[in-house]
Amino acid sequence: MKSKTPNVMCQTIVDPLPKLTPTLHSWIQSFLGETNLHQQLVTDYGSPLNLHHVDPFIENYQAYAKVIESFGLSHLVFFARKANKCKVFVNTAKNHGFGVDTASFEELNQCLSMGVDPAKLVLTAAIKTNDVLVLAIKNQVLIVVDNQDEIDAIKNLAASMNIVARVALRVSGFLINGEKMYSRFGFDINQIETVVTEYVCTTQHLSYQGMHFHLNGYEIEERVAAFDQLFDVVDSISAMGLSTKFIDMGGGFLTNYLEREEEWNHFQAELKLALAGERSPITFQNNGLGYSWSNGTIEGQLLTYPYYNPTPKEHMLRQILESPTAHGTVAQGLVDRNIELRLEPGRSLVDQTGITLAKVVFRKRDSNGDLLVGLEMNKTQLCSSSADFLLDPILIPINRKESVETDSVENAYLVGAYCLETDVLLKRKIAFPSLPQIGDLVCFPNTAGYMMHFYESQSHLFELAENLIISTNPTGLSAFKVSMEK
Ligand SMILES: Cc1ncc(COP(=O)(O)O)c(C=O)c1O
């Protein structure tokens, strides 16, 4: 039987909306079938709800390790915790022999109190208070130093504690095609020799261990240039009798979120057509997501994450290690100097580990006549640092009395609980297979990397979302076991 939908829900579909089909790990595919469990979890823990599974985290780490080992290199991979706050990832790293990159007192303190080996921790915080420095020095945690004032602070604290602090230097200002790459972080590469020889090695309370860089963006060429230029510096300071134990190349390894390249290209083509007025808008208020229409042409560039990537994660790392420098390939340069490779992937290590579920609260039309679907969540609970999160959400019908029609597509914007006109959860207009009903759930896939936690806020005094851990049930009674993130 067909459901009685109010007139307000009727809509003429003009142009079909482009799809962006997300890649889904097998645990997500199986979990999506467990409708009763979803409903129970949202009833018990509220909406939105973040669910995590650590299997892909371990797989992602092992893939990185395998690539590095295939070049005969030793390694230490740190999970950049800023990507996701759940302790389950810290425990998993600890149990599988990899490390954690910490960016605050709380992150470092938590890892230490969870029993992570201090040798497998690194402190890269952008602002290092005396508290966090004392904690790191006391526990012999490696500190990645950003500037001269930090060197002085560490030196003084270490001297007062009569401990030798272990430090690495963050380097930036590498040249790419003759131009300096901008960074607000680290010491300029041209100053590094002086910093090491005149400031770090002239005090008995600092022990120089290695070099560190983390580059904005995802360019392979820039990372290869950084290694090339660092090899020169390492050689110069080695000639003065100082050995560099490792180079830490930070994070920024690409993640692939989408099934199909054609969809990714088609989406961008349709976005441009919409801006040119040649089709109906596919984004809220025809937002160009970085593109604009000016003087009869499209200007600007897409300012979202590059969601489709044919060479993500360990494949990107392999390409970097195989790339030529003036010192042989990057891998050869490291092997020849007996330098350990360190990395700090965040987003890419939690690829496929998390999803977010949220409950449908209302359907209505805005003053333009567009269908809005209100979800019990706010925009900070699914928030990208780029212009939009471009993966199709998945509608999970709950307790429908009638069968769900799949040929009655409804195009809608998802809106949230903050009192802003701009509180659209996704800027993209979404084609749902049928009109979402009150109580249905919407699943946002692959949200563990930065999307859930990085910007979450408690404005209006809303509670933060609960985080649950899903694992495959060893008893076999039901497919999944659920536990609270503590
Ligand atoms: C120093 C440092 N290391 C690692 C990362 C993780 O980067 P990603 O999540 O892109 O891998 C970041 C991210 O900002 C960072 O600042």
Ligand as a Chemical Component Dictionary entry (heavy atoms), coordinates in Angstrom:
data_LIG
# 
_chem_comp.id                   LIG 
_chem_comp.type                 NON-POLYMER 
_chem_comp.pdbx_formal_charge   0 
_chem_comp.three_letter_code    LIG 
# 
loop_
_chem_comp_atom.comp_id 
_chem_comp_atom.atom_id 
_chem_comp_atom.alt_atom_id 
_chem_comp_atom.type_symbol 
_chem_comp_atom.charge 
_chem_comp_atom.model_Cartn_x 
_chem_comp_atom.model_Cartn_y 
_chem_comp_atom.model_Cartn_z 
_chem_comp_atom.pdbx_ordinal 
LIG C1 C1 C 0 52.254 17.125 12.554 1  
LIG C2 C2 C 0 51.138 16.341 11.932 2  
LIG N1 N1 N 0 51.298 15.027 11.740 3  
LIG C3 C3 C 0 50.316 14.275 11.195 4  
LIG C4 C4 C 0 49.109 14.820 10.806 5  
LIG C5 C5 C 0 48.053 13.924 10.223 6  
LIG O1 O1 O 0 47.756 14.240 8.898  7  
LIG P1 P1 P 0 46.721 13.360 8.064  8  
LIG O2 O2 O 0 45.530 13.140 8.889  9  
LIG O3 O3 O 0 46.466 14.164 6.841  10 
LIG O4 O4 O 0 47.420 12.067 7.736  11 
LIG C6 C6 C 0 48.901 16.199 10.987 12 
LIG C7 C7 C 0 47.630 16.817 10.588 13 
LIG O5 O5 O 0 47.389 17.968 10.655 14 
LIG C8 C8 C 0 49.943 16.982 11.569 15 
LIG O6 O6 O 0 49.781 18.300 11.781 16 
# 
loop_
_chem_comp_bond.comp_id 
_chem_comp_bond.atom_id_1 
_chem_comp_bond.atom_id_2 
_chem_comp_bond.value_order 
_chem_comp_bond.pdbx_ordinal 
LIG C1 C2 SING 1  
LIG C2 N1 SING 2  
LIG C2 C8 DOUB 3  
LIG N1 C3 DOUB 4  
LIG C3 C4 SING 5  
LIG C4 C5 SING 6  
LIG C4 C6 DOUB 7  
LIG C5 O1 SING 8  
LIG O1 P1 SING 9  
LIG P1 O2 DOUB 10 
LIG P1 O3 SING 11 
LIG P1 O4 SING 12 
LIG C6 C7 SING 13 
LIG C6 C8 SING 14 
LIG C7 O5 DOUB 15 
LIG C8 O6 SING 16 
# 
